Amino acid sequence: GRSNNNRTQSSSKQKLTKKPPRIMSKIFGLIFGLRYSLQHAVYPNVFVNDVGIKIFGIPVSFVAAGNFTRISQDAVETIQNTTGTTLKLDTAVRIDFDKPLLWFGSRRFPIIFNMGAKAQSPPVTLCTTYIDDKIRLALAAKGGKLVFTRSGKAAENFAQDYKAILAKGPLPDFVLKVVVLFSLFAPPFFIRGTRLPFGIIGALVGALTIKVKVASRLRKRAEIKIEA
């Protein structure tokens, strides 16, 4: 849903009630750290997932926009027969996400890469079960329960950075390949102004590749649910 006075609503996801296996969680904890997890509802029919993490202490963010469409009564009944989940017809939608963008650097001069089809989220079907000025509750097709709030990090200025990232778009694919090759074979030069070693960029890209592959496997093993 959306308010009459605001065409964009930003909210943050709350606690997880089901986590990946403990060993993998510890490994991820040493390498990756969650900074924020936001979802923006943009008028008239767009959802944007915006997740910020740290990889070896380096802040990076992922932005994925998706168009949503209402689903039919037949689709709701099919989901109920398949998963046992009853979605509310009047708020049930299917979200088709684009390929996610990875970016780091400043908002004014961001470095943006397209993560490609392998990192693309599959379509998501859910419904809103409750909404007011501070909270939104949602139910996913497979039974996952989600809580979104409009306070905290969703109200910070950086929560709107995604607009500039989507407007600017990613660098050409060949640029990423050049950066990876250069980081592997070049001496440890520094990017002027940021003092960021090219070797760290190479490690960043490699770590992201590992994260995407491992996360894909974990999604097949266990569904992560978000509840109040």
C-alpha positions in Angstrom: 0.0 0.0 0.0 1.0 3.7 -0.2 0.0 6.9 1.5 -1.8 9.7 -0.3 1.0 12.2 0.4 4.0 10.2 -0.5 4.7 8.3 -3.7 7.7 6.5 -2.3 7.7 4.5 0.9 10.9 3.1 2.4 10.9 0.4 5.1 13.5 -1.8 6.8 13.3 -5.6 7.3 13.3 -6.9 10.9 14.7 -10.0 12.7 15.2 -13.4 11.1 13.7 -16.3 12.8 15.4 -19.0 10.8 19.2 -18.8 10.0 21.7 -20.6 7.8 23.7 -23.5 9.5 25.9 -22.3 12.4 29.2 -23.0 10.7 28.3 -21.1 7.5 26.9 -18.3 9.6 30.2 -17.9 11.4 32.1 -17.9 8.2 29.8 -15.3 6.7 30.1 -13.3 9.9 33.9 -13.1 9.6 33.7 -12.0 5.9 30.4 -10.2 5.6 28.5 -7.8 7.9 25.0 -6.5 7.3 24.7 -2.7 7.4 21.0 -2.4 6.4 18.2 -4.1 4.6 15.5 -1.8 3.0 12.6 -2.2 0.6 11.2 0.8 -1.2 7.6 0.9 -2.6 7.7 3.3 -5.5 4.5 4.6 -7.2 2.9 3.2 -9.3 4.2 -0.4 -9.4 7.8 -0.8 -8.4 9.5 -2.4 -5.4 13.3 -1.9 -4.8 15.3 -4.1 -2.6 18.3 -2.2 -1.2 20.8 -4.1 0.9 24.1 -2.8 2.3 26.9 -5.0 3.6 30.6 -4.9 4.5 33.1 -7.3 2.9 36.3 -7.4 4.8 35.3 -4.0 6.2 34.6 -2.4 2.8 31.0 -1.0 2.5 29.1 -2.1 -0.6 25.4 -2.2 -1.5 23.1 -4.2 -3.7 20.1 -2.6 -5.4 17.5 -4.6 -7.3 14.3 -3.0 -8.8 11.3 -5.0 -9.8 7.8 -4.4 -11.2 4.9 -5.9 -9.5 1.5 -7.0 -10.9 -1.6 -8.2 -9.2 -2.3 -11.9 -9.5 -5.6 -13.5 -10.3 -8.0 -15.5 -8.2 -6.9 -18.6 -10.1 -3.3 -17.9 -9.1 -4.2 -17.4 -5.5 -6.0 -20.7 -5.5 -3.1 -22.5 -7.2 -0.7 -21.2 -4.5 -3.1 -22.4 -1.8 -3.4 -25.9 -3.3 0.4 -26.1 -3.8 1.9 -24.6 -0.6 -1.1 -24.4 1.7 -0.7 -20.6 2.0 -3.8 -18.4 1.6 -2.9 -15.0 0.2 -5.3 -12.0 0.3 -6.5 -11.5 -3.2 -6.9 -7.7 -2.9 -3.2 -7.2 -2.0 -1.5 -10.3 -3.6 1.2 -9.4 -6.2 4.0 -11.0 -8.1 7.3 -9.1 -8.2 9.7 -9.7 -11.1 13.1 -8.3 -10.1 15.7 -7.1 -12.6 19.4 -8.1 -12.4 20.9 -6.6 -9.2 23.4 -3.8 -9.2 26.4 -3.8 -6.9 27.9 -0.4 -6.1 30.4 1.2 -3.8 32.1 4.6 -3.4 30.3 7.9 -3.0 26.7 8.7 -4.0 28.0 11.4 -6.3 30.6 9.2 -8.0 29.5 5.6 -7.5 31.2 2.6 -9.0 28.3 0.4 -10.3 28.4 -3.1 -11.7 25.7 -5.4 -13.0 25.7 -8.7 -11.0 24.3 -10.6 -13.9 21.5 -13.2 -14.3 23.0 -15.7 -11.8 22.5 -13.3 -9.0 19.0 -12.3 -10.1 16.2 -13.1 -7.6 13.4 -15.4 -8.8 9.9 -13.9 -9.0 8.4 -13.3 -5.5 4.7 -13.6 -4.8 3.3 -12.1 -1.6 0.4 -10.2 -0.1 0.1 -7.4 2.5 -1.8 -8.5 5.5 -1.6 -5.3 7.5 -0.4 -1.8 7.0 -0.3 1.6 8.8 1.9 4.6 9.0 4.7 2.8 10.8 4.6 -0.9 9.9 3.7 -3.3 7.0 3.2 -7.0 7.4 3.4 -9.4 4.5 2.9 -13.0 3.8 4.9 -14.8 1.1 3.5 -17.6 -1.1 5.6 -20.3 0.7 4.4 -19.1 4.1 7.2 -16.7 5.0 6.1 -13.8 7.2 7.8 -10.4 6.8 7.8 -7.3 8.9 8.7 -3.9 7.4 9.0 -0.7 9.5 9.4 2.9 8.4 11.6 4.0 11.3 15.3 3.6 12.0 17.6 3.3 9.0 14.7 3.6 6.5 14.5 7.3 7.6 18.2 8.0 7.1 19.4 10.1 4.1 21.4 7.2 2.7 18.1 5.2 2.3 17.4 7.3 -0.9 20.8 6.6 -2.5 19.2 3.9 -4.6 17.5 6.5 -6.8 20.9 7.9 -8.0 22.2 4.3 -8.6 19.2 3.2 -10.7 19.3 6.5 -12.7 23.1 6.2 -13.4 23.1 2.5 -14.3 26.0 0.1 -14.3 29.4 0.3 -16.0 29.9 -1.8 -19.2 30.7 -5.5 -18.4 34.2 -5.3 -19.9 35.1 -2.8 -17.2 34.6 -5.3 -14.5 36.8 -7.8 -16.3 39.5 -5.2 -16.8 39.4 -4.4 -13.0 39.7 -8.0 -12.1 42.6 -8.7 -14.4 44.4 -5.5 -13.4 43.9 -6.3 -9.7 45.5 -9.7 -10.1 48.6 -8.7 -12.0 49.2 -5.0 -11.2 51.4 -3.9 -8.3 49.5 -2.4 -5.4 48.8 1.0 -6.8 46.2 3.2 -5.1 43.2 5.0 -6.4 43.8 8.6 -5.8 41.5 10.1 -3.2 40.2 6.9 -1.8 43.5 5.2 -1.2 41.9 1.9 -2.0 44.3 -0.8 -3.3 43.3 -2.5 -6.6 44.1 -5.8 -4.9 41.2 -5.2 -2.5 38.9 -4.6 -5.4 39.9 -8.0 -6.8 39.3 -9.6 -3.4 35.9 -7.9 -3.3 34.8 -9.2 -6.6 36.0 -12.7 -5.7 34.2 -12.7 -2.4 31.0 -11.5 -4.0 31.2 -14.4 -6.5 31.6 -16.8 -3.6 28.7 -15.2 -1.7 26.3 -15.4 -4.6 27.1 -19.1 -5.2 26.8 -20.1 -1.5 23.7 -18.0 -0.9 22.1 -19.7 -3.9 22.7 -23.1 -2.4 21.4 -22.0 1.0 18.2 -20.8 -0.5 17.5 -24.3 -1.7 18.1 -25.8 1.7 16.1 -23.5 3.9 13.6 -20.7 3.5 14.5 -17.7 5.6 11.4 -16.3 7.3 11.1 -12.9 8.8 8.5 -12.6 11.6 7.5 -10.1 14.3 
